[in-house]
Structures are given as structure tokens and as C-alpha cells.
Amino acid sequence: MNRKCIAAMMAGGLLIGASLFGSSAQAEPPAGHGGHPMEQHRMGPGPWRMNDEEAAKRAAEMFGVDEAEVAAYLAENPRAFREVFPCSMLARTSGHTFAEVMALYEEQGDWRAVGESLGVTREMIHETMAELMAARIADDKTNLTTEEVRTLLRDGYHPRDVRAAGVLGKAAGKDAREILGMKKINNGWEDVAKELGLDAKVLREAFRHDWMMGGPGRGPGMGHGPGMGHGPGMGHREPIPVPPPQPPAEAE
């Protein structure tokens, strides 16, 4: 695993980890530290406000790792959240357990070396990130499946726009792609909701307490938090790389 791969993993991990540890997590690096993904990982992204028990539960729900193993690690290393999500990411990607991956990290002390030992590649990390993002978007508040989400992300739509379209599509009984076509450069998702005859609260409820999705925002670019706003919103940033599904390997 090269430096670009581990940087990509940590950049993605920061986004996913912020969601994992709740809406109150802050993704900015501490004062005096730059935005390099490795520095953010090493120093820990901001003041975490979740206890160890809750963190273990979230890790298990999101990454499929054993909650008891995460809880046992946190019992010996209280609030060591900055190590939990890269370990969980590598465990899910490699098929190893959380405890096995953490044992490698404690032995080697470097996530890049751990990734190399596990045979994890950049493509594998991207695949895991895509799976997690699609699963996060395609919940019971939308009318989307994970494969439909991945198709829309590959087509260039921003995750927040895909989720908003899925939420409104379910409420209005319309296809999410049709809803995406209603989002223009000069309107916001709240405007789209009104055009569909829906109350904008359906959007606010769907994005409530969800740091990773955040909400379509106010104005162009990143906006300002989870507000519904009246601007171009989030639809014009580069999409998260989503690799196409891979065919099963042929039997030797």
C-alpha cells in the first residue's frame, strides 16, 4: 500500500469516521496542524463527544466488526477513536477481524505497513468506501437501493444530492433520477420539495443528526451546515470515486 493509498484511506476515513462517531464530531484538525490526511489522522479529528460504548456499537453497525472486540480495545485505550475507524476500515476491506488488524497495528505501529501486510490496495479501499457511502444513503428514508446509489454516484451526482432526491422521490412517489433533473443551478432542494407539493421538513428530518450527509446546504459550494437553503447547494463538486462492480473471479 503506497502513501497515496493510505492518504486516500485516511481522507475517506475522516469523513466516514465523523459519521461513525456522531453529528457533534468536528472534522477540522487541531490548531497549528495542517490539513494533510495523515496529520489529521494522527492528531485525531476534533473533540469527540461519544463514549466508548457508543463508539463500539457504531463501529460494529457501520463496518461489520465485532462490537465486543472494539469495546475491549477501548476499555484498555479509552477514547482512542482515531485508531478505531482505520482499523475497522481495514478489517472490513481485508476480511480480517478487528482484533487481528489491531494486533498488527500494535506490532508495526504504522497503518501503511498494516495495509501492506493485509494485501489491501487502493482499489479495495475505494470499493469499501463506496459500499459504506451507498449504504449510508440508501436507508429507509429513501426509495433507493445501494446499487442505484452507486450508479448515480458513478454518473457524477454528489452524495448529498442523491440522498435528497431519494428522500423526495419516496415522499412524492417518483423516480430519484427524475427528481435530480428538477435540481437546477438556480434553485435549492427546498424549492424542489415545494415544486413537488411537499413540506421541506421531510428533508430536514432525513438529514437530521447526519454529519456525513450534512444536508444540501445554503448557497453555492459547501454551504453552511445542514440547512436546506435556496442556492445551488451541493451538486457541483467532484463525485466520490465509485468503482464498478467486479465480476467474480474464475475458478482455477
C-alpha positions in Angstrom: 0.0 0.0 0.0 1.7 3.3 -1.1 1.5 6.7 0.6 -1.3 7.9 -1.8 -3.4 4.9 -0.9 -3.0 5.4 2.8 -3.7 9.1 2.4 -6.9 8.3 0.4 -7.9 5.8 3.1 -7.5 8.4 5.9 -9.2 11.2 3.9 -12.2 8.9 3.3 -11.9 7.5 6.8 -12.2 11.0 8.3 -15.5 11.5 6.5 -16.8 8.1 7.5 -15.3 8.3 11.0 -17.1 11.7 11.6 -20.4 10.0 10.7 -19.5 6.9 12.7 -18.9 9.0 15.9 -22.0 11.2 15.6 -23.2 14.5 14.4 -21.2 16.5 17.0 -17.8 15.4 15.8 -15.7 18.1 14.3 -13.6 17.3 11.3 -11.1 20.1 11.5 -7.5 19.4 12.6 -6.4 21.0 15.9 -5.0 24.5 15.9 -1.5 24.6 14.4 -1.9 21.5 12.3 -2.4 21.4 8.6 -5.0 19.6 6.6 -2.8 16.7 5.5 -4.9 13.5 5.9 -2.1 11.7 7.8 -1.7 14.6 10.2 -5.4 14.8 10.8 -5.4 11.0 11.5 -2.5 11.1 13.9 -3.8 14.1 15.9 -7.4 13.0 15.8 -10.2 14.9 14.1 -11.5 17.3 16.7 -13.3 16.9 20.1 -15.1 13.5 20.0 -18.3 13.6 22.1 -19.3 9.9 22.2 -18.5 7.4 24.9 -16.6 4.2 24.3 -19.7 2.0 24.4 -21.5 4.1 21.8 -18.4 4.2 19.6 -18.0 0.4 19.7 -21.7 0.0 18.7 -21.4 2.5 15.8 -18.2 0.8 14.5 -20.0 -2.6 14.6 -23.1 -1.2 12.8 -21.1 0.6 10.1 -18.1 -1.6 9.4 -19.5 -5.0 10.5 -16.7 -5.6 13.0 -17.2 -7.4 16.3 -18.6 -4.9 18.8 -17.1 -6.8 21.7 -13.6 -6.6 20.2 -13.9 -2.9 19.7 -15.2 -2.4 23.2 -12.3 -4.5 24.6 -9.8 -2.3 22.8 -11.4 0.9 24.0 -11.6 -0.5 27.6 -7.8 -0.6 27.5 -7.4 2.5 25.4 -10.2 4.9 26.4 -11.4 7.3 23.6 -8.8 6.0 21.2 -11.3 6.7 18.4 -8.7 7.9 15.9 -7.4 4.3 15.8 -10.8 2.6 15.7 -12.1 3.7 12.3 -8.9 3.0 10.2 -8.7 -0.4 12.0 -12.4 -1.0 11.2 -11.9 0.1 7.6 -9.0 -2.3 7.1 -10.8 -5.1 8.9 -13.9 -4.8 6.6 -11.7 -4.4 3.5 -9.4 -7.3 4.2 -11.9 -9.7 5.7 -9.9 -10.0 9.0 -11.3 -9.3 12.4 -10.9 -6.0 14.3 -8.7 -7.7 16.9 -6.4 -9.2 14.2 -5.9 -5.9 12.4 -5.3 -4.0 15.7 -2.8 -6.6 16.8 -0.8 -6.0 13.6 -1.0 -2.2 14.2 0.2 -2.6 17.8 3.1 -4.7 16.4 4.0 -2.5 13.4 2.8 0.9 14.6 2.0 2.1 11.1 -1.3 1.8 9.2 0.5 1.7 5.8 2.6 -1.3 6.9 -0.6 -2.9 8.2 -2.3 -2.4 4.9 0.7 -3.9 3.1 0.7 -6.9 5.4 -3.0 -7.5 4.7 -2.6 -7.1 0.9 -5.0 -4.1 0.8 -4.9 -2.0 -2.3 -6.1 1.5 -3.2 -8.8 -0.1 -5.3 -10.0 -2.2 -2.4 -10.2 0.9 -0.1 -12.2 2.7 -2.8 -14.6 -0.2 -3.0 -15.1 -0.3 0.7 -15.7 3.5 0.8 -18.2 3.2 -2.0 -20.1 0.4 -0.2 -20.2 2.4 3.0 -21.4 5.6 1.3 -24.1 3.8 -0.7 -25.4 2.0 2.4 -25.4 5.3 4.3 -27.5 7.0 1.5 -29.9 4.1 0.7 -31.7 3.8 4.0 -35.4 3.5 4.7 -35.9 7.3 4.3 -35.2 7.0 0.5 -36.6 4.9 -2.4 -33.1 3.9 -3.5 -31.2 0.6 -3.4 -27.4 0.6 -2.8 -26.8 -0.4 -6.4 -28.9 2.5 -7.7 -27.0 4.9 -5.4 -23.7 3.6 -6.8 -24.9 4.1 -10.3 -25.9 7.7 -9.6 -22.6 8.4 -7.9 -20.7 7.0 -10.9 -22.8 9.2 -13.1 -21.3 12.2 -11.2 -24.0 13.2 -8.8 -23.0 14.3 -5.3 -23.9 12.0 -2.4 -26.0 14.7 -0.7 -28.0 15.3 -3.9 -28.6 11.6 -4.4 -29.9 11.3 -0.8 -32.1 14.4 -1.2 -33.5 13.1 -4.4 -34.1 9.7 -2.9 -35.9 11.2 0.1 -38.1 13.4 -2.1 -38.7 10.6 -4.5 -40.0 8.3 -1.8 -42.3 11.0 -0.4 -43.6 12.0 -3.9 -43.7 8.5 -5.4 -41.3 9.5 -8.2 -38.0 8.1 -9.5 -35.0 9.7 -7.9 -33.4 10.4 -11.3 -36.4 12.4 -12.3 -36.1 14.3 -9.0 -32.4 15.0 -9.7 -33.5 16.6 -13.0 -35.5 19.1 -11.2 -32.5 20.4 -9.3 -31.1 23.3 -11.3 -28.2 25.8 -10.8 -30.5 28.5 -9.5 -32.7 26.6 -7.1 -32.3 24.5 -3.9 -33.7 21.3 -2.6 -36.2 23.1 -0.5 -37.5 24.7 -3.8 -37.7 21.2 -5.4 -39.7 20.0 -2.4 -42.2 22.8 -2.8 -42.5 22.2 -6.5 -43.5 18.6 -5.7 -46.0 19.8 -3.2 -44.0 18.6 -0.2 -43.1 20.2 3.1 -39.4 20.9 3.4 -39.4 19.2 6.8 -39.2 15.9 5.0 -35.7 16.9 4.0 -34.8 18.3 7.4 -35.9 15.1 9.1 -34.0 12.9 6.7 -30.7 14.8 7.2 -31.1 15.4 11.0 -28.1 14.2 13.1 -26.3 13.0 9.9 -22.9 14.7 9.8 -21.7 12.8 6.8 -24.6 13.8 4.6 -25.0 17.2 6.3 -27.8 18.5 4.0 -27.8 20.3 0.7 -26.6 23.5 2.4 -27.1 27.2 1.6 -25.7 28.8 -1.5 -23.1 27.5 -3.8 -20.3 25.1 -2.9 -20.2 23.7 0.6 -22.9 25.8 2.1 -23.3 26.2 5.9 -24.2 23.0 7.7 -27.4 21.1 7.5 -29.7 23.9 6.3 -32.0 23.4 3.3 -31.2 26.8 1.8 -32.0 28.3 -1.6 -28.9 28.0 -3.7 -27.1 25.6 -6.0 -26.4 23.6 -2.9 -24.1 20.6 -3.1 -24.5 19.4 -6.6 -21.3 20.6 -8.3 -18.3 19.0 -6.5 -16.3 16.2 -7.9 -18.0 12.8 -7.1 -16.6 10.3 -4.8 -14.8 7.6 -6.9 -17.1 4.6 -7.1 -15.6 1.6 -8.9 -17.9 -0.5 -11.0 -18.9 -3.9 -9.7 -16.3 -6.5 -10.4 -17.2 -9.9 -11.9 -16.5 -13.0 -9.8 -13.0 -14.5 -10.3 -12.9 -17.6 -12.4 -12.2 -20.8 -10.6 -8.7 -22.1 -11.2 
